[in-house]
Amino acid sequence: MSEEENIAVALNYNKDKDEAPKIVAKGYGEVAKRIIELAKENDIIIETNPMLAEALSGVELDETIPIELYEAVAEIIGFVLRTKNQL
């Protein structure tokens, strides 16, 4: 992937009110860089998974992820929770 083809997808999930994680931001190139910068500025854990990001990029903003991606996203959520617990 070239620099311009970098992709970032941000998810939000509240287990008490959401049926599944939602896409809250996504973009390529400069937009992707800005999403990553904002995540870092706000101490949000970042996981690099280009294939999953590409699959999630097809989901509209504020939509829940498709059931086909539940398992892959669950692994990311598990990673985030483990990382938070280690901090």
Residue pairs with C-beta under 8 A, 6 or more apart in sequence:
1 50
3 29
4 28
4 29
5 28
5 29
6 28
6 29
6 32
6 33
7 26
7 27
7 28
7 32
7 50
7 53
7 54
7 57
8 25
8 26
8 27
8 31
8 32
8 33
8 35
8 36
8 53
9 23
9 25
9 26
9 35
9 52
9 53
9 56
9 57
10 23
10 24
10 25
10 26
10 35
10 39
10 44
11 21
11 22
11 23
11 24
11 56
11 65
11 73
11 76
12 18
12 21
12 22
12 24
13 20
13 21
13 22
13 77
18 64
19 64
20 64
20 65
20 67
20 70
21 64
21 65
21 73
21 77
22 62
22 63
22 64
22 65
23 56
23 59
23 60
23 61
23 62
23 63
23 65
24 61
24 62
25 35
25 61
26 35
26 56
26 57
26 59
26 61
27 34
27 35
28 57
36 46
38 44
39 45
39 46
40 46
45 79
45 80
45 83
45 84
47 76
47 79
47 80
49 72
49 76
52 69
52 72
52 73
52 76
55 69
55 72
56 65
56 69
56 73
59 65
59 66
65 73
